[in-house]
Amino acid sequence: MSRISVRGFAVASATAVTTVGAVVGVASGGAAAADDNNFEATAADTTLLADIPAGQQAQVQTASLTQQADAQASAADAAAKKSVEEAARIQAAKDAKSKKAAAEERLEKERQEKKERAERASRSSVRSAASFATQSSYSVAEVQAMARQMVPADQFQCFSNIVNHESTWNYRASNPSSGAYGLVQALPGSKMSSAGADWQTNPATQIKWGLSYMDGRYGSPCGAWSFWQANHWY
């Protein structure tokens, strides 16, 4: 039963009671005017309480529910859109990070390949010890020039640093207390005979042996130089 129906029933009941009271009053000789006034007031009250027809009230309620549903749907759509946009932003950030990592990896690979090509080219361009004409003596400049042609370009400075500390580019340098000899101070000097019988007088033979020693023990002259810096020997 709707709100309007309940209120209508209550008013009708009150009206009936008032009407019966009025009849009883007249029969008993009471004042009917006051009861007539009550009856009229009750009738007027009945008109005021019959405010909105039940059908219209249902329409209003339906419209309100529809608006609420529309508002909830709009809020849900906005939330879903925001969620999709956030997911897209996160995915875009991940994609950008992956692309950056891939690009850096590719660049690093290209740099490594370039370095290896340069090293191969440098090694292929070096001269062998046998390609130099034998002389009775050599100046420091001549010995350094020989080393530049025998040692890979990217390793020359490291090789030069060691030789400069060990012998100051004197291929006849000798350490009487230890027996170390030559440019790279081989210990004992006779070790260099594996590179040539003229190890005592030919700086090219000493350079050949020293380069082989550094490569074999430390991987390269620069590896040997790193060890030398830490220990002051190699």
C-alpha positions in Angstrom: 0.0 0.0 0.0 1.5 3.4 -1.0 2.0 6.4 1.2 -1.0 8.2 -0.5 -3.3 5.2 0.1 -2.4 5.0 3.8 -2.9 8.7 4.4 -6.3 8.6 2.4 -7.5 5.7 4.6 -6.6 7.5 7.8 -8.4 10.7 6.7 -11.5 8.7 5.6 -11.6 7.0 9.0 -11.4 10.3 10.8 -14.1 11.7 8.6 -16.4 8.8 9.4 -15.8 9.1 13.1 -16.5 12.9 13.0 -19.7 12.3 11.0 -21.1 9.8 13.5 -20.2 12.1 16.3 -22.2 14.9 14.6 -25.3 12.8 14.3 -25.1 11.7 17.9 -24.7 15.3 19.0 -27.8 16.3 17.1 -29.8 13.5 18.5 -28.8 14.4 22.0 -29.5 18.0 21.5 -25.8 19.1 21.4 -24.5 22.0 19.3 -24.2 20.9 15.8 -22.4 24.0 14.5 -19.1 23.0 16.1 -19.3 19.5 14.8 -20.1 20.9 11.3 -17.0 23.0 11.6 -15.0 19.9 12.5 -16.4 18.1 9.6 -15.5 20.9 7.2 -12.1 21.1 8.6 -11.6 17.4 8.2 -12.8 17.6 4.6 -10.4 20.4 3.9 -7.7 18.3 5.5 -8.6 15.5 3.2 -8.0 17.7 0.2 -4.5 18.8 1.5 -3.3 15.2 2.1 -4.2 14.0 -1.3 -1.0 15.8 -2.5 0.5 13.8 -5.5 -1.2 11.0 -7.4 0.5 7.6 -6.9 1.3 7.3 -10.7 3.1 10.7 -10.7 5.0 9.8 -7.6 6.1 6.5 -9.2 7.3 8.5 -12.2 9.3 10.9 -10.0 10.9 8.0 -8.1 11.7 6.3 -11.4 13.3 9.5 -12.8 15.4 9.8 -9.6 16.6 6.3 -9.8 17.4 6.7 -13.5 19.5 9.9 -12.7 21.3 8.0 -9.9 22.0 5.1 -12.3 23.2 7.5 -15.0 25.5 9.3 -12.5 26.9 5.9 -11.3 27.4 4.8 -14.9 29.2 8.1 -15.7 31.4 7.7 -12.6 32.2 4.1 -13.6 33.0 5.1 -17.1 35.3 7.9 -15.9 37.1 5.4 -13.5 37.4 2.9 -16.3 38.8 5.5 -18.7 41.3 6.7 -16.0 42.3 3.1 -15.4 42.9 2.5 -19.1 44.9 5.7 -19.5 47.0 4.8 -16.5 47.7 1.3 -17.8 48.6 2.8 -21.2 51.0 5.3 -19.5 52.7 2.5 -17.6 53.0 0.3 -20.6 54.4 3.3 -22.7 57.0 3.9 -19.9 57.9 0.2 -20.0 58.2 0.2 -23.8 60.3 3.3 -23.7 62.6 1.8 -21.1 62.9 -1.4 -23.2 63.7 0.5 -26.3 66.3 2.6 -24.5 68.0 -0.5 -23.1 68.0 -2.2 -26.5 69.5 0.9 -28.1 72.2 1.1 -25.5 73.0 -2.5 -25.9 73.2 -2.1 -29.7 75.5 0.9 -29.3 77.7 -1.0 -26.9 77.9 -3.9 -29.3 78.8 -1.6 -32.1 81.5 0.1 -30.0 82.9 -3.3 -29.1 82.9 -4.5 -32.6 84.6 -1.2 -33.8 87.2 -1.6 -31.1 87.9 -5.2 -32.1 88.2 -4.2 -35.7 90.6 -1.5 -34.8 92.7 -3.9 -32.7 92.8 -6.4 -35.5 93.8 -3.8 -37.9 96.5 -2.5 -35.5 97.9 -6.0 -35.0 97.9 -6.7 -38.7 99.9 -3.5 -39.3 102.6 -4.2 -36.8 106.1 -5.2 -38.0 107.9 -8.2 -36.9 111.3 -8.0 -35.2 113.0 -9.6 -38.2 111.8 -6.8 -40.5 114.3 -4.3 -39.0 117.8 -4.1 -40.2 120.4 -4.9 -37.6 122.6 -2.0 -36.4 125.6 -1.7 -34.2 123.8 0.7 -31.9 120.4 2.4 -31.5 119.4 5.8 -30.2 116.4 6.1 -27.8 114.4 7.7 -30.7 115.2 4.8 -32.9 114.2 2.2 -30.3 110.9 4.1 -29.6 110.2 4.2 -33.4 110.7 0.4 -33.6 108.4 -0.1 -30.6 105.7 2.0 -32.2 105.8 -0.2 -35.3 105.7 -3.4 -33.3 103.3 -2.7 -30.5 99.5 -2.3 -31.3 98.7 1.4 -31.4 96.1 1.2 -28.5 98.7 -0.6 -26.3 101.7 1.5 -27.1 101.4 4.1 -24.3 101.1 1.4 -21.7 104.1 -0.5 -23.1 106.0 2.8 -23.2 105.1 3.6 -19.5 106.6 0.3 -18.4 109.7 0.6 -20.5 110.3 4.2 -19.3 110.1 3.1 -15.7 112.1 -0.1 -16.1 115.0 1.1 -18.3 114.3 4.7 -19.6 114.4 3.1 -23.1 118.0 1.9 -22.7 118.2 -1.5 -24.4 121.5 -2.3 -22.7 120.2 -1.4 -19.2 121.4 -4.0 -16.6 120.6 -4.5 -13.0 123.8 -5.9 -11.4 122.0 -7.0 -8.2 119.2 -8.9 -9.8 120.4 -9.7 -13.2 117.5 -8.0 -15.0 118.4 -6.8 -18.4 117.2 -4.8 -21.4 114.3 -2.5 -22.2 111.7 -4.5 -20.2 114.2 -5.7 -17.6 113.7 -9.4 -18.2 114.8 -11.5 -15.1 117.0 -13.1 -15.9 117.9 -11.4 -19.2 118.6 -14.8 -20.8 114.8 -15.4 -20.9 114.7 -13.2 -24.0 116.7 -15.7 -26.0 113.4 -17.4 -26.8 112.7 -14.4 -29.0 116.1 -14.3 -30.7 119.7 -15.1 -30.1 120.6 -11.4 -30.4 118.5 -10.4 -27.4 121.5 -8.6 -25.8 122.1 -6.2 -28.7 118.9 -6.0 -30.7 116.1 -3.8 -29.2 113.6 -5.3 -31.7 114.2 -8.7 -30.1 113.7 -7.3 -26.7 110.5 -5.6 -27.7 109.2 -8.8 -29.2 109.8 -10.7 -26.1 108.5 -8.0 -23.8 105.2 -7.8 -25.8 104.8 -11.6 -25.7 105.4 -11.6 -21.9 102.9 -8.9 -21.2 100.3 -10.5 -23.4 100.8 -13.9 -21.9 100.8 -12.9 -18.3 98.5 -9.9 -18.1 96.5 -10.1 -21.3 98.1 -6.9 -22.8 100.6 -4.2 -22.1 97.8 -2.2 -20.5 97.0 -5.1 -18.2 100.7 -5.2 -17.3 100.8 -1.5 -16.7 97.7 -1.7 -14.4 99.5 -4.3 -12.4 102.8 -2.3 -12.4 101.0 0.8 -11.0 99.6 -1.2 -8.1 102.8 -3.1 -7.3 105.7 -1.2 -9.0 106.8 -4.4 -10.6 105.3 -6.8 -13.2 
